[in-house]
């Protein structure tokens, strides 16, 4: 049996995707990086193409193994670190995004945030989620997509659409749609997650008219989330996360 000597870190950032191979002493063996397009539809708006995020990240994984001259059989685990609040909504059946990813920098949901404040939600948001009411976070981005893509809210209620931050999107793609999951650190940046109960917050979901059916399962960062295919082999990706821009 081949000894599993290496760990791969996938680093999905705002302007590029990277992959790093490390040995068990945390020495870097090889690195691969690919930039991707920044989309600015209008001033203050920032988007990414989720399929380009996936293509760039999966390509770096293939490249980094080739540069290190190692086989997938030698990989013990894969971890993910990612830009966090960036928001993706996609079809459960096809895996196709219904809109571009709305990036954490995007300010298009400012009016939604102002409406939350007018509705007296500011203190509740702070106490329940630990955040301030701001377009930075994922919740108002999800609402914007559901408000502006025709029929999407009803589809989300029927369980046909899924929401995820970038970690969730990558894990979904890596597991070929078998796993829809996030961890506590990413969930806590959505403005939809109650940090006291460690559950999705129904009051926030109601305030933003976001169906619970589209939300991922929330789990600990250091769990095994599933299996992925690398070079035709099935291996466990571990999802350790840290803050990333």
PyMOL commands that set and color helices and strands:
alter all, ss='L'
color gray80, all
select helices_A, chain A and resi 50-68+72-74+110-118+122-129+138-148+152-157+166-174+184-187+202-208+212-214
alter helices_A, ss='H'
color red, helices_A
select strands_A, chain A and resi 6-12+16-23+28-35+47-48+75-83+87-91+101-102+161-165+181-183+193-194+199-200+217-219+224-230+233-238+243-244
alter strands_A, ss='S'
color yellow, strands_A
deselect
rebuild
show_as cartoon
